[in-house]
Amino acid sequence: MKAFLAKFFDLIKDKNTAAIGAGTGFVLAVLIVVFGFLKTFFILIMTFTGFYIGAKLLSDKDKLKDLLDKILPPGRFR
């Protein structure tokens, strides 16, 4: 988790953090107004989960291949 947070903070380190915060607040407010609190909370949880899993799996292609081999048996043509 520390590596994930470090990677995230390195990503936004050189950006204008005030603009990022304002944009995030605006998007969150619009989501709450349009969808309601619980649906917005669900959308945010799924977004962060997808980002975390994507950052973990796509950083190393062998991890993705190993995960797919666990879920799906290796085919006879590989």
MDTraj code that builds the backbone (N, CA, C; nanometers):
import mdtraj as md
import numpy as np

residues = "MET LYS ALA PHE LEU ALA LYS PHE PHE ASP LEU ILE LYS ASP LYS ASN THR ALA ALA ILE GLY ALA GLY THR GLY PHE VAL LEU ALA VAL LEU ILE VAL VAL PHE GLY PHE LEU LYS THR PHE PHE ILE LEU ILE MET THR PHE THR GLY PHE TYR ILE GLY ALA LYS LEU LEU SER ASP LYS ASP LYS LEU LYS ASP LEU LEU ASP LYS ILE LEU PRO PRO GLY ARG PHE ARG".split()
xyz = np.array([
    [0.0818, -0.1185, 0.0000],
    [0.0000, 0.0000, 0.0000],
    [0.0870, 0.1261, 0.0000],
    [0.2013, 0.1184, 0.0671],
    [0.2910, 0.2345, 0.0706],
    [0.3439, 0.2669, -0.0690],
    [0.3734, 0.1628, -0.1457],
    [0.4220, 0.1843, -0.2821],
    [0.3132, 0.2484, -0.3683],
    [0.1891, 0.2069, -0.3475],
    [0.0772, 0.2642, -0.4214],
    [0.0621, 0.4127, -0.3894],
    [0.0660, 0.4472, -0.2610],
    [0.0523, 0.5875, -0.2224],
    [0.1704, 0.6704, -0.2706],
    [0.2899, 0.6136, -0.2643],
    [0.4078, 0.6857, -0.3124],
    [0.3973, 0.7121, -0.4625],
    [0.3500, 0.6136, -0.5363],
    [0.3326, 0.6292, -0.6805],
    [0.2278, 0.7361, -0.7106],
    [0.1200, 0.7371, -0.6334],
    [0.0141, 0.8360, -0.6528],
    [0.0637, 0.9768, -0.6218],
    [0.1374, 0.9916, -0.5115],
    [0.1874, 1.1242, -0.4748],
    [0.2939, 1.1728, -0.5727],
    [0.3731, 1.0827, -0.6273],
    [0.4695, 1.1225, -0.7303],
    [0.3974, 1.1694, -0.8569],
    [0.2826, 1.1098, -0.8839],
    [0.2052, 1.1463, -1.0018],
    [0.1524, 1.2891, -0.9920],
    [0.1082, 1.3288, -0.8732],
    [0.0496, 1.4624, -0.8598],
    [0.1454, 1.5648, -0.7988],
    [0.2701, 1.5269, -0.7764],
    [0.3648, 1.6138, -0.7074],
    [0.3877, 1.7452, -0.7818],
    [0.4077, 1.7410, -0.9097],
    [0.4412, 1.8607, -0.9859],
    [0.3189, 1.9318, -1.0443],
    [0.2024, 1.8864, -1.0121],
    [0.0800, 1.9465, -1.0651],
    [0.0296, 2.0551, -0.9704],
    [-0.0642, 2.1338, -1.0180],
    [-0.1278, 2.2364, -0.9366],
    [-0.2293, 2.1685, -0.8449],
    [-0.1933, 2.1485, -0.7190],
    [-0.2782, 2.0724, -0.6272],
    [-0.4089, 2.1444, -0.5957],
    [-0.4103, 2.2768, -0.5992],
    [-0.5350, 2.3493, -0.5745],
    [-0.6365, 2.3202, -0.6844],
    [-0.5914, 2.3155, -0.8080],
    [-0.6813, 2.2853, -0.9198],
    [-0.7289, 2.1408, -0.9136],
    [-0.6413, 2.0502, -0.8743],
    [-0.6806, 1.9096, -0.8609],
    [-0.7860, 1.8952, -0.7518],
    [-0.7650, 1.9618, -0.6384],
    [-0.8620, 1.9562, -0.5288],
    [-0.9955, 2.0175, -0.5663],
    [-0.9928, 2.1300, -0.6355],
    [-1.1165, 2.1946, -0.6774],
    [-1.1911, 2.1083, -0.7786],
    [-1.1186, 2.0499, -0.8716],
    [-1.1818, 1.9623, -0.9705],
    [-1.2414, 1.8383, -0.9073],
    [-1.1699, 1.7812, -0.8130],
    [-1.2201, 1.6630, -0.7426],
    [-1.3450, 1.6971, -0.6629],
    [-1.3437, 1.8092, -0.5932],
    [-1.4606, 1.8513, -0.5168],
    [-1.5808, 1.8777, -0.6049],
    [-1.5575, 1.9395, -0.7190],
    [-1.6669, 1.9681, -0.8123],
    [-1.7275, 1.8388, -0.8662],
    [-1.6428, 1.7472, -0.9089],
    [-1.6921, 1.6200, -0.9630],
    [-1.7677, 1.5425, -0.8552],
    [-1.7157, 1.5417, -0.7343],
    [-1.7829, 1.4724, -0.6241],
    [-1.9187, 1.5353, -0.5946],
    [-1.9258, 1.6680, -0.5945],
    [-2.0525, 1.7365, -0.5696],
    [-2.1550, 1.7060, -0.6781],
    [-2.1117, 1.7065, -0.8034],
    [-2.2040, 1.6754, -0.9132],
    [-2.2523, 1.5310, -0.9032],
    [-2.1631, 1.4398, -0.8698],
    [-2.2038, 1.2995, -0.8547],
    [-2.3060, 1.2829, -0.7429],
    [-2.2863, 1.3508, -0.6315],
    [-2.3805, 1.3400, -0.5205],
    [-2.5158, 1.3992, -0.5584],
    [-2.5161, 1.5109, -0.6282],
    [-2.6428, 1.5730, -0.6690],
    [-2.7167, 1.4851, -0.7697],
    [-2.6440, 1.4288, -0.8648],
    [-2.7082, 1.3513, -0.9709],
    [-2.7499, 1.2126, -0.9229],
    [-2.6610, 1.1408, -0.8539],
    [-2.6864, 1.0011, -0.8191],
    [-2.7289, 0.9784, -0.6745],
    [-2.6979, 1.0676, -0.5842],
    [-2.7242, 1.0445, -0.4422],
    [-2.5981, 0.9940, -0.3743],
    [-2.6017, 0.9924, -0.2417],
    [-2.4812, 0.9607, -0.1657],
    [-2.4364, 0.8160, -0.1814],
    [-2.5270, 0.7204, -0.1645],
    [-2.4880, 0.5790, -0.1664],
    [-2.4383, 0.5342, -0.3043],
    [-2.5041, 0.5785, -0.4085],
    [-2.4594, 0.5418, -0.5431],
    [-2.3242, 0.6066, -0.5743],
    [-2.3062, 0.7302, -0.5287],
    [-2.1771, 0.7969, -0.5483],
    [-2.0679, 0.7258, -0.4711],
    [-2.0978, 0.6854, -0.3489],
    [-2.0011, 0.6118, -0.2674],
    [-1.9620, 0.4811, -0.3357],
    [-2.0607, 0.4110, -0.3917],
    [-2.0331, 0.2872, -0.4643],
    [-1.9451, 0.3134, -0.5862],
    [-1.9737, 0.4187, -0.6608],
    [-1.8937, 0.4536, -0.7787],
    [-1.7500, 0.4834, -0.7379],
    [-1.7308, 0.5583, -0.6301],
    [-1.5958, 0.5921, -0.5840],
    [-1.5191, 0.4691, -0.5370],
    [-1.5857, 0.3814, -0.4629],
    [-1.5190, 0.2588, -0.4157],
    [-1.4769, 0.1723, -0.5342],
    [-1.5638, 0.1550, -0.6326],
    [-1.5299, 0.0742, -0.7494],
    [-1.4192, 0.1390, -0.8324],
    [-1.4180, 0.2715, -0.8409],
    [-1.3138, 0.3415, -0.9152],
    [-1.1780, 0.3225, -0.8494],
    [-1.1722, 0.3431, -0.7181],
    [-1.0452, 0.3263, -0.6477],
    [-0.9993, 0.1808, -0.6471],
    [-1.0927, 0.0881, -0.6381],
    [-1.0572, -0.0538, -0.6446],
    [-0.9999, -0.0891, -0.7810],
    [-1.0639, -0.0407, -0.8863],
    [-1.0137, -0.0655, -1.0217],
    [-0.8776, -0.0030, -1.0446],
    [-0.8577, 0.1170, -0.9920],
    [-0.7275, 0.1825, -1.0055],
    [-0.6197, 0.1054, -0.9318],
    [-0.6500, 0.0610, -0.8123],
    [-0.5527, -0.0135, -0.7316],
    [-0.5179, -0.1465, -0.7977],
    [-0.6185, -0.2192, -0.8411],
    [-0.5937, -0.3484, -0.9068],
    [-0.5201, -0.3275, -1.0385],
    [-0.5589, -0.2267, -1.1137],
    [-0.4910, -0.1982, -1.2400],
    [-0.3465, -0.1592, -1.2193],
    [-0.3197, -0.0808, -1.1164],
    [-0.1819, -0.0409, -1.0881],
    [-0.0982, -0.1603, -1.0455],
    [-0.1575, -0.2508, -0.9700],
    [-0.0847, -0.3697, -0.9253],
    [-0.0611, -0.4673, -1.0401],
    [-0.1643, -0.4957, -1.1182],
    [-0.1546, -0.5991, -1.2212],
    [-0.0833, -0.5514, -1.3466],
    [-0.1087, -0.4298, -1.3872],
    [-0.0509, -0.3831, -1.5123],
    [0.0920, -0.3350, -1.4975],
    [0.1415, -0.3246, -1.3741],
    [0.2807, -0.2865, -1.3558],
    [0.3737, -0.4006, -1.3966],
    [0.3259, -0.5235, -1.3888],
    [0.4052, -0.6407, -1.4260],
    [0.3146, -0.7364, -1.5038],
    [0.3470, -0.7610, -1.6294],
    [0.2619, -0.8447, -1.7131],
    [0.2619, -0.9907, -1.6680],
    [0.3682, -1.0341, -1.6014],
    [0.3709, -1.1715, -1.5511],
    [0.2678, -1.1921, -1.4409],
    [0.2410, -1.0887, -1.3601],
    [0.1390, -1.0997, -1.2562],
    [0.0018, -1.1211, -1.3183],
    [-0.0267, -1.0485, -1.4255],
    [-0.1552, -1.0640, -1.4928],
    [-0.1673, -1.2031, -1.5536],
    [-0.0607, -1.2515, -1.6143],
    [-0.0623, -1.3854, -1.6735],
    [-0.0818, -1.4914, -1.5656],
    [-0.0143, -1.4766, -1.4516],
    [-0.0304, -1.5717, -1.3418],
    [-0.1732, -1.5705, -1.2866],
    [-0.2315, -1.4510, -1.2753],
    [-0.3686, -1.4414, -1.2262],
    [-0.4650, -1.5087, -1.3231],
    [-0.4470, -1.4841, -1.4526],
    [-0.5347, -1.5479, -1.5507],
    [-0.5155, -1.6988, -1.5530],
    [-0.3934, -1.7465, -1.5284],
    [-0.3702, -1.8910, -1.5224],
    [-0.4366, -1.9532, -1.3995],
    [-0.4492, -1.8756, -1.2914],
    [-0.5193, -1.9264, -1.1734],
    [-0.6693, -1.9330, -1.1979],
    [-0.7228, -1.8319, -1.2673],
    [-0.8673, -1.8262, -1.2910],
    [-0.9059, -1.9207, -1.4036],
    [-0.8342, -1.9126, -1.5149],
    [-0.8638, -1.9951, -1.6313],
    [-0.7491, -2.0940, -1.6505],
    [-0.7790, -2.2185, -1.6763],
    [-0.6690, -2.3123, -1.6993],
    [-0.5938, -2.2791, -1.8272],
    [-0.4642, -2.3022, -1.8291],
    [-0.3875, -2.2718, -1.9507],
    [-0.4408, -2.3520, -2.0694],
    [-0.4461, -2.2875, -2.1844],
    [-0.4982, -2.3537, -2.3042],
    [-0.3957, -2.4501, -2.3635],
    [-0.4397, -2.5344, -2.4537],
    [-0.3498, -2.6322, -2.5118],
    [-0.2627, -2.5723, -2.6220],
    [-0.2936, -2.4519, -2.6669],
    [-0.2167, -2.3887, -2.7724],
    [-0.1080, -2.2968, -2.7204],
    [-0.0937, -2.2835, -2.5868],
    [0.0094, -2.1956, -2.5308],
    [0.1300, -2.2734, -2.4933],
])
top = md.Topology()
chain = top.add_chain()
for i, resn in enumerate(residues, 1):
    res = top.add_residue(resn, chain, resSeq=i)
    for name in ("N", "CA", "C"):
        top.add_atom(name, md.element.get_by_symbol(name[0]), res)
traj = md.Trajectory(xyz[None], top)
